[in-house]
């Protein structure tokens, strides 16, 4: 009788082997990211312009409500620039969190057919949001030129704060993606969290208006430090920055990433059985 050879594909047991597998599957990561970019803009009427229109309309609304009606202080900074400088990292965080949290469910057919490091799916979803971020930067450059706002040397630190936003969004996204596989209710929780987060983060206003007794609690929101960092990097000394908030935001972003990756790795073996 002919002997049948059975091949079992399974993830590596050790952490070192897992990271080597990520490098081995790098072409799959690039393919999924490129596919998601094409799908996002292929059947839209105005294509990539959506990346500019959404934050532009939000900026106009926040400028009218907080700047004109509520007359919140901007410390001499043009209010549209103040708002848009915060919208850039927030829009990236919100999009990355939404896309990464749904990435496993949206690609359930892949999970059930073949093994690959599952973290590739949420990571590729976050990468797509970087494209939106870069496109939105064009409008920011136009606004700063219009209002004659000249950035200083601090602008070179923009990648640092973008990296913190990436850590926070991917860390939370990994955690929510794993929960979303088991509890499909989280698919509806994430949009609500993003909507509430827009108003509890200092997007339409400066952190200077937050009462002193609440700032420590407020700084536990990792996006507070990221937004403050973005504004400081773009506006320099014209923006009153809270260094304690920036440090707290950086620590919280790292904690989110470590905890999210730990929980994702702990539960990913059962993803194919659940979806």
Secondary structure as UniProt FT lines:
FT   HELIX           15..24
FT   HELIX           26..42
FT   HELIX           47..49
FT   HELIX           50..62
FT   HELIX           63..69
FT   TURN            75..76
FT   HELIX           79..106
FT   HELIX           108..111
FT   TURN            112..113
FT   HELIX           119..146
FT   TURN            147..148
FT   HELIX           153..157
FT   HELIX           158..182
FT   TURN            184..185
FT   HELIX           186..200
FT   TURN            201..203
FT   HELIX           207..209
FT   HELIX           212..218
FT   TURN            219..220
FT   HELIX           222..235
FT   HELIX           236..238
FT   HELIX           243..267
FT   HELIX           268..270
FT   HELIX           271..274
//
